[in-house]
């Protein structure tokens, strides 16, 4: 169950009205989610950091008739109303791999999810269907795949980069991600389960690092898999990257593999602001770099 979201509700009112047992309480989203603030709402427990292992342990406690317990990786309110936290180490590479490979794509109703926008597209004018409509259809029939635990760039404005550090009690989390062989295995699995997928969106905060030993072998493996009929020839990809990680060789390889949208972040047009947020490259420098390296490669997407 997901509790209704009411942006006008006071946290104190939500706390007083939260009489449901723990087993019926789940996610309750507000505009700004912090442990202290959210636990004043209808929560018994909040998950810190990655939720895979804490949720499994909480579910086991609930099945056995126990309460919320003292589960590593969670925070809760004590009897005196103070927030108690028990930190937990982030998933290591093997645990992250196991979690990604356990994502139940087989149980996800992608075709039902795609049907409404597809039906709207089919009623559009014929000219649109054959032109921009084909592009939209490729976006509709998409599946997301994550291969990285977090972005390690440390931009000061970003909470994501500090998310796992805080959940571990302030210790720096180690970067973990799938290698090229594991990425390819996941792509094949997704295609096998959802054969009419047209685009796979790599959901990583940063897909290509400046020092990256994965991207070129992965692109070569995708091309080989398409030639062998193990992946559809028209399968396309979208990823978010750093502009200074894009070389002519990498862009060419990604285009051959089927990457059609490459996203790059521009947090500010003010040079001083970029410097204060550990972004040494200015917006204009990034755009010039993109134009110089791009040629006729994949479409750029600036966010």
Phi and psi restraints in degrees (value plus and minus 20) as a CYANA .aco file:
   2 UNK   PHI    -133.1   -93.1
   2 UNK   PSI     101.6   141.6
   3 UNK   PHI     -88.1   -48.1
   3 UNK   PSI     126.4   166.4
   4 UNK   PHI     -83.4   -43.4
   4 UNK   PSI     124.6   164.6
   5 UNK   PHI    -113.0   -73.0
   5 UNK   PSI     100.2   140.2
   6 UNK   PHI    -146.4  -106.4
   6 UNK   PSI      80.1   120.1
   7 UNK   PHI     -83.7   -43.7
   7 UNK   PSI     -35.7     4.3
   8 UNK   PHI    -114.1   -74.1
   8 UNK   PSI     -26.1    13.9
   9 UNK   PHI     -92.8   -52.8
   9 UNK   PSI     119.8   159.8
  10 UNK   PHI    -101.0   -61.0
  10 UNK   PSI     122.9   162.9
  11 UNK   PHI     -79.7   -39.7
  11 UNK   PSI     -57.3   -17.3
  12 UNK   PHI     -86.6   -46.6
  12 UNK   PSI     -58.3   -18.3
  13 UNK   PHI     -84.6   -44.6
  13 UNK   PSI     -60.3   -20.3
  14 UNK   PHI     -83.9   -43.9
  14 UNK   PSI     -58.8   -18.8
  15 UNK   PHI     -85.4   -45.4
  15 UNK   PSI     -63.4   -23.4
  16 UNK   PHI     -86.3   -46.3
  16 UNK   PSI     -51.1   -11.1
  17 UNK   PHI    -109.8   -69.8
  17 UNK   PSI     -24.1    15.9
  18 UNK   PHI    -104.4   -64.4
  18 UNK   PSI      67.3   107.3
  19 UNK   PHI    -128.1   -88.1
  19 UNK   PSI     -24.7    15.3
  20 UNK   PHI     -89.9   -49.9
  20 UNK   PSI     129.2   169.2
  21 UNK   PHI     -86.3   -46.3
  21 UNK   PSI     145.0   185.0
  22 UNK   PHI     -77.3   -37.3
  22 UNK   PSI     -56.9   -16.9
  23 UNK   PHI     -84.8   -44.8
  23 UNK   PSI     -38.8     1.2
  24 UNK   PHI    -121.1   -81.1
  24 UNK   PSI     -19.4    20.6
  25 UNK   PHI    -121.9   -81.9
  25 UNK   PSI     114.7   154.7
  26 UNK   PHI    -158.4  -118.4
  26 UNK   PSI    -153.9  -113.9
  27 UNK   PHI    -100.2   -60.2
  27 UNK   PSI     119.0   159.0
  28 UNK   PHI    -158.2  -118.2
  28 UNK   PSI      87.4   127.4
  29 UNK   PHI    -114.3   -74.3
  29 UNK   PSI     119.0   159.0
  30 UNK   PHI    -147.2  -107.2
  30 UNK   PSI     152.8   192.8
  31 UNK   PHI     -82.4   -42.4
  31 UNK   PSI     -55.6   -15.6
  32 UNK   PHI    -147.5  -107.5
  32 UNK   PSI      99.0   139.0
  33 UNK   PHI    -127.0   -87.0
  33 UNK   PSI      93.2   133.2
  34 UNK   PHI    -148.9  -108.9
  34 UNK   PSI     131.3   171.3
  35 UNK   PHI     -76.4   -36.4
  35 UNK   PSI     -70.5   -30.5
  36 UNK   PHI     -79.8   -39.8
  36 UNK   PSI     -65.1   -25.1
  37 UNK   PHI     -90.5   -50.5
  37 UNK   PSI     -66.6   -26.6
  38 UNK   PHI     -87.4   -47.4
  38 UNK   PSI     -52.3   -12.3
  39 UNK   PHI     -92.0   -52.0
  39 UNK   PSI     -31.0     9.0
  40 UNK   PHI    -100.5   -60.5
  40 UNK   PSI     -29.2    10.8
  41 UNK   PHI    -108.4   -68.4
  41 UNK   PSI    -179.4  -139.4
  42 UNK   PHI    -100.4   -60.4
  42 UNK   PSI      30.2    70.2
  43 UNK   PHI    -130.4   -90.4
  43 UNK   PSI     123.7   163.7
  44 UNK   PHI    -116.3   -76.3
  44 UNK   PSI     -56.2   -16.2
  45 UNK   PHI    -162.0  -122.0
  45 UNK   PSI     124.0   164.0
  46 UNK   PHI    -140.7  -100.7
  46 UNK   PSI     122.5   162.5
  47 UNK   PHI    -107.9   -67.9
  47 UNK   PSI     112.1   152.1
  48 UNK   PHI    -119.3   -79.3
  48 UNK   PSI     108.0   148.0
  49 UNK   PHI      53.3    93.3
  49 UNK   PSI    -163.8  -123.8
  50 UNK   PHI     -91.2   -51.2
  50 UNK   PSI     120.1   160.1
  51 UNK   PHI    -120.6   -80.6
  51 UNK   PSI     -26.1    13.9
  52 UNK   PHI     -77.5   -37.5
  52 UNK   PSI     -75.6   -35.6
  53 UNK   PHI     -93.3   -53.3
  53 UNK   PSI     -64.9   -24.9
  54 UNK   PHI     -79.1   -39.1
  54 UNK   PSI     -59.3   -19.3
  55 UNK   PHI     -85.8   -45.8
  55 UNK   PSI     -58.6   -18.6
  56 UNK   PHI     -82.3   -42.3
  56 UNK   PSI     -63.4   -23.4
  57 UNK   PHI     -87.9   -47.9
  57 UNK   PSI     -59.6   -19.6
  58 UNK   PHI     -83.6   -43.6
  58 UNK   PSI     -61.6   -21.6
  59 UNK   PHI     -83.6   -43.6
  59 UNK   PSI     -59.4   -19.4
  60 UNK   PHI     -83.0   -43.0
  60 UNK   PSI     -60.9   -20.9
  61 UNK   PHI     -83.3   -43.3
  61 UNK   PSI     -61.4   -21.4
  62 UNK   PHI     -85.4   -45.4
  62 UNK   PSI     -60.4   -20.4
  63 UNK   PHI     -83.7   -43.7
  63 UNK   PSI     -53.0   -13.0
  64 UNK   PHI    -105.6   -65.6
  64 UNK   PSI     -18.4    21.6
  65 UNK   PHI      67.1   107.1
  65 UNK   PSI     -12.7    27.3
  66 UNK   PHI    -102.2   -62.2
  66 UNK   PSI     156.4   196.4
  67 UNK   PHI    -109.9   -69.9
  67 UNK   PSI    -173.3  -133.3
  68 UNK   PHI     -92.0   -52.0
  68 UNK   PSI     -48.5    -8.5
  69 UNK   PHI      51.3    91.3
  69 UNK   PSI    -194.4  -154.4
  70 UNK   PHI    -135.4   -95.4
  70 UNK   PSI      56.9    96.9
  71 UNK   PHI    -111.6   -71.6
  71 UNK   PSI     109.1   149.1
  72 UNK   PHI     -78.0   -38.0
  72 UNK   PSI     117.9   157.9
  73 UNK   PHI      69.9   109.9
  73 UNK   PSI      -2.3    37.7
  74 UNK   PHI    -151.1  -111.1
  74 UNK   PSI     146.6   186.6
  75 UNK   PHI    -155.2  -115.2
  75 UNK   PSI     129.2   169.2
  76 UNK   PHI    -173.8  -133.8
  76 UNK   PSI     146.4   186.4
  77 UNK   PHI    -111.3   -71.3
  77 UNK   PSI     110.5   150.5
  78 UNK   PHI    -100.1   -60.1
  78 UNK   PSI     155.3   195.3
  79 UNK   PHI     -81.1   -41.1
  79 UNK   PSI     -49.7    -9.7
  80 UNK   PHI    -109.0   -69.0
  80 UNK   PSI     -11.4    28.6
  81 UNK   PHI      66.8   106.8
  81 UNK   PSI     -15.3    24.7
  82 UNK   PHI    -109.1   -69.1
  82 UNK   PSI     130.2   170.2
  83 UNK   PHI    -100.4   -60.4
  83 UNK   PSI     106.3   146.3
  84 UNK   PHI    -127.6   -87.6
  84 UNK   PSI     118.7   158.7
  85 UNK   PHI    -146.8  -106.8
  85 UNK   PSI     123.2   163.2
  86 UNK   PHI    -148.1  -108.1
  86 UNK   PSI      92.7   132.7
  87 UNK   PHI     -97.5   -57.5
  87 UNK   PSI     142.5   182.5
  88 UNK   PHI    -167.5  -127.5
  88 UNK   PSI     121.4   161.4
  89 UNK   PHI     -87.1   -47.1
  89 UNK   PSI     125.2   165.2
  90 UNK   PHI     -86.1   -46.1
  90 UNK   PSI     137.9   177.9
  91 UNK   PHI     -80.6   -40.6
  91 UNK   PSI     114.8   154.8
  92 UNK   PHI    -100.2   -60.2
  92 UNK   PSI    -198.2  -158.2
  93 UNK   PHI     -80.6   -40.6
  93 UNK   PSI     -63.3   -23.3
  94 UNK   PHI     -88.5   -48.5
  94 UNK   PSI     -58.4   -18.4
  95 UNK   PHI     -89.0   -49.0
  95 UNK   PSI     -58.6   -18.6
  96 UNK   PHI     -83.0   -43.0
  96 UNK   PSI     -64.3   -24.3
  97 UNK   PHI     -78.4   -38.4
  97 UNK   PSI     -65.5   -25.5
  98 UNK   PHI     -81.5   -41.5
  98 UNK   PSI     -59.9   -19.9
  99 UNK   PHI     -86.2   -46.2
  99 UNK   PSI     -62.6   -22.6
 100 UNK   PHI     -86.1   -46.1
 100 UNK   PSI     -63.2   -23.2
 101 UNK   PHI     -89.8   -49.8
 101 UNK   PSI     -34.9     5.1
 102 UNK   PHI    -113.3   -73.3
 102 UNK   PSI     -22.7    17.3
 103 UNK   PHI     -78.7   -38.7
 103 UNK   PSI     103.3   143.3
 104 UNK   PHI    -101.0   -61.0
 104 UNK   PSI      46.3    86.3
 105 UNK   PHI     -76.8   -36.8
 105 UNK   PSI     -50.9   -10.9
 106 UNK   PHI     -82.6   -42.6
 106 UNK   PSI     -47.3    -7.3
 107 UNK   PHI    -115.5   -75.5
 107 UNK   PSI     -21.5    18.5
 108 UNK   PHI    -109.3   -69.3
 108 UNK   PSI     103.9   143.9
 109 UNK   PHI    -100.4   -60.4
 109 UNK   PSI      46.5    86.5
 110 UNK   PHI     -80.6   -40.6
 110 UNK   PSI     -61.6   -21.6
 111 UNK   PHI     -83.6   -43.6
 111 UNK   PSI     -57.6   -17.6
 112 UNK   PHI     -87.1   -47.1
 112 UNK   PSI     -59.4   -19.4
 113 UNK   PHI     -84.8   -44.8
 113 UNK   PSI     -55.1   -15.1
 114 UNK   PHI    -100.5   -60.5
 114 UNK   PSI     -37.5     2.5
 115 UNK   PHI     -83.5   -43.5
 115 UNK   PSI     -65.3   -25.3
 116 UNK   PHI     -81.5   -41.5
 116 UNK   PSI     -71.6   -31.6
 117 UNK   PHI     -86.5   -46.5
 117 UNK   PSI     -50.0   -10.0
 118 UNK   PHI     -88.3   -48.3
 118 UNK   PSI     -60.9   -20.9
 119 UNK   PHI     -83.6   -43.6
 119 UNK   PSI     -59.7   -19.7
 120 UNK   PHI     -83.9   -43.9
 120 UNK   PSI     -57.1   -17.1
 121 UNK   PHI     -88.7   -48.7
 121 UNK   PSI     -57.6   -17.6
 122 UNK   PHI     -88.3   -48.3
 122 UNK   PSI     -41.3    -1.3
 123 UNK   PHI    -110.6   -70.6
 123 UNK   PSI     -20.6    19.4
 124 UNK   PHI     -95.4   -55.4
 124 UNK   PSI     144.2   184.2
 125 UNK   PHI     -75.8   -35.8
 125 UNK   PSI     130.8   170.8
 126 UNK   PHI     -78.1   -38.1
 126 UNK   PSI     -60.8   -20.8
 127 UNK   PHI     -81.0   -41.0
 127 UNK   PSI     -58.1   -18.1
 128 UNK   PHI     -90.0   -50.0
 128 UNK   PSI     -60.6   -20.6
 129 UNK   PHI     -79.5   -39.5
 129 UNK   PSI     -58.7   -18.7
 130 UNK   PHI    -103.8   -63.8
 130 UNK   PSI     -37.5     2.5
 131 UNK   PHI    -126.9   -86.9
 131 UNK   PSI    -118.8   -78.8
 132 UNK   PHI     -83.9   -43.9
 132 UNK   PSI     -44.2    -4.2
 133 UNK   PHI     -82.1   -42.1
 133 UNK   PSI     -58.1   -18.1
 134 UNK   PHI     -84.4   -44.4
 134 UNK   PSI     -58.4   -18.4
 135 UNK   PHI     -85.0   -45.0
 135 UNK   PSI     -62.5   -22.5
 136 UNK   PHI     -84.8   -44.8
 136 UNK   PSI     -58.5   -18.5
 137 UNK   PHI     -82.7   -42.7
 137 UNK   PSI     -57.1   -17.1
 138 UNK   PHI     -85.1   -45.1
 138 UNK   PSI     -52.3   -12.3
 139 UNK   PHI     -96.1   -56.1
 139 UNK   PSI     -55.1   -15.1
 140 UNK   PHI     -85.8   -45.8
 140 UNK   PSI     -68.4   -28.4
 141 UNK   PHI    -105.1   -65.1
 141 UNK   PSI      48.5    88.5
 142 UNK   PHI    -143.0  -103.0
 142 UNK   PSI     132.4   172.4
 143 UNK   PHI    -150.8  -110.8
 143 UNK   PSI     119.3   159.3
 144 UNK   PHI    -118.5   -78.5
 144 UNK   PSI     121.2   161.2
 145 UNK   PHI    -155.7  -115.7
 145 UNK   PSI     108.0   148.0
 146 UNK   PHI    -125.2   -85.2
 146 UNK   PSI     117.6   157.6
 147 UNK   PHI    -147.1  -107.1
 147 UNK   PSI     -17.5    22.5
 148 UNK   PHI    -154.4  -114.4
 148 UNK   PSI     124.2   164.2
 149 UNK   PHI     -99.4   -59.4
 149 UNK   PSI     -58.7   -18.7
 150 UNK   PHI    -187.3  -147.3
 150 UNK   PSI     142.7   182.7
 151 UNK   PHI    -104.9   -64.9
 151 UNK   PSI     105.3   145.3
 152 UNK   PHI    -114.8   -74.8
 152 UNK   PSI      -7.7    32.3
 153 UNK   PHI     -90.7   -50.7
 153 UNK   PSI     -42.6    -2.6
 154 UNK   PHI      54.2    94.2
 154 UNK   PSI       8.5    48.5
 155 UNK   PHI     -82.9   -42.9
 155 UNK   PSI     112.6   152.6
 156 UNK   PHI     -88.4   -48.4
 156 UNK   PSI     -44.1    -4.1
 157 UNK   PHI    -102.4   -62.4
 157 UNK   PSI     -29.4    10.6
 158 UNK   PHI    -123.1   -83.1
 158 UNK   PSI     105.9   145.9
 159 UNK   PHI    -100.3   -60.3
 159 UNK   PSI     -44.5    -4.5
 160 UNK   PHI     -80.2   -40.2
 160 UNK   PSI     -58.7   -18.7
 161 UNK   PHI     -89.1   -49.1
 161 UNK   PSI     -42.0    -2.0
 162 UNK   PHI    -123.3   -83.3
 162 UNK   PSI     -20.0    20.0
 163 UNK   PHI     -78.7   -38.7
 163 UNK   PSI     -73.7   -33.7
 164 UNK   PHI     -94.0   -54.0
 164 UNK   PSI     -50.3   -10.3
 165 UNK   PHI     -79.4   -39.4
 165 UNK   PSI     -67.9   -27.9
 166 UNK   PHI     -84.8   -44.8
 166 UNK   PSI     -59.5   -19.5
 167 UNK   PHI     -85.0   -45.0
 167 UNK   PSI     -45.2    -5.2
 168 UNK   PHI    -109.0   -69.0
 168 UNK   PSI     -18.3    21.7
 169 UNK   PHI      69.3   109.3
 169 UNK   PSI       1.5    41.5
 170 UNK   PHI      82.1   122.1
 170 UNK   PSI     -28.2    11.8
 171 UNK   PHI     -98.3   -58.3
 171 UNK   PSI     122.7   162.7
 172 UNK   PHI     -89.8   -49.8
 172 UNK   PSI     105.8   145.8
 173 UNK   PHI     -98.2   -58.2
 173 UNK   PSI     121.3   161.3
 174 UNK   PHI    -100.1   -60.1
 174 UNK   PSI     119.6   159.6
 175 UNK   PHI     -89.0   -49.0
 175 UNK   PSI     115.5   155.5
 176 UNK   PHI    -158.2  -118.2
 176 UNK   PSI     116.9   156.9
 177 UNK   PHI    -177.1  -137.1
 177 UNK   PSI     143.8   183.8
 178 UNK   PHI     -90.5   -50.5
 178 UNK   PSI     128.7   168.7
 179 UNK   PHI    -106.9   -66.9
 179 UNK   PSI    -198.9  -158.9
 180 UNK   PHI     -84.5   -44.5
 180 UNK   PSI     -55.5   -15.5
 181 UNK   PHI     -87.3   -47.3
 181 UNK   PSI     -61.1   -21.1
 182 UNK   PHI     -90.3   -50.3
 182 UNK   PSI     -57.3   -17.3
 183 UNK   PHI     -80.0   -40.0
 183 UNK   PSI     -66.2   -26.2
 184 UNK   PHI     -83.5   -43.5
 184 UNK   PSI     -59.6   -19.6
 185 UNK   PHI     -81.3   -41.3
 185 UNK   PSI     -60.4   -20.4
 186 UNK   PHI     -88.5   -48.5
 186 UNK   PSI     -58.2   -18.2
 187 UNK   PHI     -81.4   -41.4
 187 UNK   PSI     -64.0   -24.0
 188 UNK   PHI     -84.1   -44.1
 188 UNK   PSI     -59.2   -19.2
 189 UNK   PHI     -85.1   -45.1
 189 UNK   PSI     -64.6   -24.6
 190 UNK   PHI     -80.9   -40.9
 190 UNK   PSI     -64.3   -24.3
 191 UNK   PHI     -84.4   -44.4
 191 UNK   PSI     -57.1   -17.1
 192 UNK   PHI     -86.5   -46.5
 192 UNK   PSI     -59.0   -19.0
 193 UNK   PHI     -99.9   -59.9
 193 UNK   PSI     -58.5   -18.5
 194 UNK   PHI    -144.0  -104.0
 194 UNK   PSI      57.3    97.3
 195 UNK   PHI     -84.3   -44.3
 195 UNK   PSI     -40.9    -0.9
 196 UNK   PHI    -115.5   -75.5
 196 UNK   PSI      -4.7    35.3
 197 UNK   PHI     -85.4   -45.4
 197 UNK   PSI     121.8   161.8
 198 UNK   PHI    -133.5   -93.5
 198 UNK   PSI     -47.0    -7.0
 199 UNK   PHI    -156.8  -116.8
 199 UNK   PSI     115.0   155.0
 200 UNK   PHI    -131.3   -91.3
 200 UNK   PSI     104.7   144.7
 201 UNK   PHI    -120.0   -80.0
 201 UNK   PSI      94.4   134.4
 202 UNK   PHI     -94.9   -54.9
 202 UNK   PSI      94.7   134.7
 203 UNK   PHI    -105.6   -65.6
 203 UNK   PSI     -16.3    23.7
 204 UNK   PHI     -80.3   -40.3
 204 UNK   PSI     123.7   163.7
 205 UNK   PHI     -79.7   -39.7
 205 UNK   PSI     -54.1   -14.1
 206 UNK   PHI    -163.9  -123.9
 206 UNK   PSI      97.5   137.5
 207 UNK   PHI    -110.7   -70.7
 207 UNK   PSI     -56.5   -16.5
 208 UNK   PHI    -137.8   -97.8
 208 UNK   PSI     100.2   140.2
 209 UNK   PHI    -105.5   -65.5
 209 UNK   PSI     142.8   182.8
 210 UNK   PHI     -84.5   -44.5
 210 UNK   PSI     -61.9   -21.9
 211 UNK   PHI    -125.2   -85.2
 211 UNK   PSI      73.1   113.1
 212 UNK   PHI    -148.9  -108.9
 212 UNK   PSI      95.3   135.3
 213 UNK   PHI    -113.6   -73.6
 213 UNK   PSI     -19.0    21.0
 214 UNK   PHI    -117.7   -77.7
 214 UNK   PSI     -56.2   -16.2
 215 UNK   PHI     -83.9   -43.9
 215 UNK   PSI     -65.0   -25.0
 216 UNK   PHI     -87.4   -47.4
 216 UNK   PSI     -67.7   -27.7
 217 UNK   PHI     -80.4   -40.4
 217 UNK   PSI     -55.8   -15.8
 218 UNK   PHI     -85.2   -45.2
 218 UNK   PSI     -65.1   -25.1
 219 UNK   PHI     -81.5   -41.5
 219 UNK   PSI     -62.9   -22.9
 220 UNK   PHI     -81.9   -41.9
 220 UNK   PSI     -60.4   -20.4
 221 UNK   PHI     -87.3   -47.3
 221 UNK   PSI     -57.0   -17.0
 222 UNK   PHI     -85.6   -45.6
 222 UNK   PSI     -64.8   -24.8
 223 UNK   PHI     -79.9   -39.9
 223 UNK   PSI     -65.2   -25.2
 224 UNK   PHI     -83.8   -43.8
 224 UNK   PSI     -60.2   -20.2
 225 UNK   PHI     -85.9   -45.9
 225 UNK   PSI     -56.2   -16.2
 226 UNK   PHI     -87.5   -47.5
 226 UNK   PSI     -61.8   -21.8
 227 UNK   PHI     -85.5   -45.5
 227 UNK   PSI     -50.7   -10.7
 228 UNK   PHI    -106.2   -66.2
 228 UNK   PSI     -21.8    18.2
 229 UNK   PHI      59.7    99.7
 229 UNK   PSI      -8.0    32.0
 230 UNK   PHI    -104.3   -64.3
 230 UNK   PSI     -39.4     0.6
 231 UNK   PHI    -151.9  -111.9
 231 UNK   PSI     127.9   167.9
 232 UNK   PHI     -81.4   -41.4
 232 UNK   PSI     118.9   158.9
 233 UNK   PHI     -80.4   -40.4
 233 UNK   PSI     -51.3   -11.3
 234 UNK   PHI    -112.7   -72.7
 234 UNK   PSI     -13.2    26.8
 235 UNK   PHI     -84.1   -44.1
 235 UNK   PSI     112.0   152.0
 236 UNK   PHI    -139.5   -99.5
 236 UNK   PSI     147.0   187.0
 237 UNK   PHI    -158.7  -118.7
 237 UNK   PSI     133.2   173.2
 238 UNK   PHI    -151.2  -111.2
 238 UNK   PSI     119.1   159.1
 239 UNK   PHI    -168.7  -128.7
 239 UNK   PSI     138.9   178.9
 240 UNK   PHI    -127.0   -87.0
 240 UNK   PSI     115.3   155.3
 241 UNK   PHI    -162.6  -122.6
 241 UNK   PSI     156.0   196.0
 242 UNK   PHI    -118.3   -78.3
 242 UNK   PSI     116.5   156.5
 243 UNK   PHI     -84.2   -44.2
 243 UNK   PSI     -52.4   -12.4
 244 UNK   PHI     -99.1   -59.1
 244 UNK   PSI     -20.3    19.7
 245 UNK   PHI    -114.0   -74.0
 245 UNK   PSI     -25.0    15.0
 246 UNK   PHI    -112.0   -72.0
 246 UNK   PSI      90.8   130.8
 247 UNK   PHI    -125.9   -85.9
 247 UNK   PSI     145.6   185.6
 248 UNK   PHI     -78.5   -38.5
 248 UNK   PSI     -61.4   -21.4
 249 UNK   PHI     -83.8   -43.8
 249 UNK   PSI     -64.4   -24.4
 250 UNK   PHI     -87.4   -47.4
 250 UNK   PSI     -62.1   -22.1
 251 UNK   PHI     -81.4   -41.4
 251 UNK   PSI     -62.3   -22.3
 252 UNK   PHI     -84.0   -44.0
 252 UNK   PSI     -62.5   -22.5
 253 UNK   PHI     -85.4   -45.4
 253 UNK   PSI     -60.8   -20.8
 254 UNK   PHI     -87.8   -47.8
 254 UNK   PSI     -56.1   -16.1
 255 UNK   PHI     -85.7   -45.7
 255 UNK   PSI     -63.0   -23.0
 256 UNK   PHI     -81.3   -41.3
 256 UNK   PSI     -56.1   -16.1
 257 UNK   PHI     -94.3   -54.3
 257 UNK   PSI     -41.1    -1.1
 258 UNK   PHI      94.9   134.9
 258 UNK   PSI      -6.9    33.1
 259 UNK   PHI     -90.9   -50.9
 259 UNK   PSI      99.7   139.7
 260 UNK   PHI    -130.6   -90.6
 260 UNK   PSI     -37.7     2.3
 261 UNK   PHI    -154.0  -114.0
 261 UNK   PSI     103.4   143.4
 262 UNK   PHI    -135.3   -95.3
 262 UNK   PSI      99.5   139.5
 263 UNK   PHI    -113.9   -73.9
 263 UNK   PSI     119.0   159.0
 264 UNK   PHI    -152.3  -112.3
 264 UNK   PSI     125.0   165.0
 265 UNK   PHI    -118.6   -78.6
 265 UNK   PSI     114.0   154.0
 266 UNK   PHI    -145.5  -105.5
 266 UNK   PSI      81.7   121.7
 267 UNK   PHI     -99.3   -59.3
 267 UNK   PSI     -44.7    -4.7
 268 UNK   PHI    -179.5  -139.5
 268 UNK   PSI     129.9   169.9
 269 UNK   PHI    -112.9   -72.9
 269 UNK   PSI     -21.1    18.9
 270 UNK   PHI    -115.4   -75.4
 270 UNK   PSI      99.1   139.1
 271 UNK   PHI     -75.2   -35.2
 271 UNK   PSI     -59.8   -19.8
 272 UNK   PHI     -83.3   -43.3
 272 UNK   PSI     -58.8   -18.8
 273 UNK   PHI     -87.5   -47.5
 273 UNK   PSI     -60.3   -20.3
 274 UNK   PHI     -80.2   -40.2
 274 UNK   PSI     -61.0   -21.0
 275 UNK   PHI     -86.4   -46.4
 275 UNK   PSI     -57.9   -17.9
 276 UNK   PHI     -92.6   -52.6
 276 UNK   PSI     -38.1     1.9
 277 UNK   PHI    -127.2   -87.2
 277 UNK   PSI       5.4    45.4
 278 UNK   PHI      38.3    78.3
 278 UNK   PSI      14.1    54.1
 279 UNK   PHI    -134.5   -94.5
 279 UNK   PSI      67.1   107.1
 280 UNK   PHI     -88.4   -48.4
 280 UNK   PSI     -45.3    -5.3
 281 UNK   PHI    -104.1   -64.1
 281 UNK   PSI     114.3   154.3
 282 UNK   PHI     -99.1   -59.1
 282 UNK   PSI     146.7   186.7
 283 UNK   PHI     -79.7   -39.7
 283 UNK   PSI     -66.2   -26.2
 284 UNK   PHI     -83.4   -43.4
 284 UNK   PSI     -57.8   -17.8
 285 UNK   PHI     -82.5   -42.5
 285 UNK   PSI     -61.6   -21.6
 286 UNK   PHI     -84.9   -44.9
 286 UNK   PSI     -61.5   -21.5
 287 UNK   PHI     -86.7   -46.7
 287 UNK   PSI     -62.8   -22.8
 288 UNK   PHI     -81.0   -41.0
 288 UNK   PSI     -61.5   -21.5
 289 UNK   PHI     -81.7   -41.7
 289 UNK   PSI     -62.7   -22.7
 290 UNK   PHI     -84.5   -44.5
 290 UNK   PSI     -64.9   -24.9
 291 UNK   PHI     -84.1   -44.1
 291 UNK   PSI     -58.1   -18.1
 292 UNK   PHI     -88.5   -48.5
 292 UNK   PSI     -56.1   -16.1
 293 UNK   PHI    -113.1   -73.1
 293 UNK   PSI     -42.0    -2.0
 294 UNK   PHI     -93.5   -53.5
 294 UNK   PSI     -69.0   -29.0
 295 UNK   PHI      40.1    80.1
 295 UNK   PSI    -140.6  -100.6
 296 UNK   PHI    -128.7   -88.7
 296 UNK   PSI       7.0    47.0
 297 UNK   PHI     -97.5   -57.5
 297 UNK   PSI    -183.6  -143.6
 298 UNK   PHI     -78.8   -38.8
 298 UNK   PSI     135.4   175.4
 299 UNK   PHI     -85.0   -45.0
 299 UNK   PSI     116.9   156.9
 300 UNK   PHI    -106.7   -66.7
 300 UNK   PSI     127.5   167.5
 301 UNK   PHI    -152.2  -112.2
 301 UNK   PSI      91.8   131.8
 302 UNK   PHI    -116.0   -76.0
 302 UNK   PSI     108.9   148.9
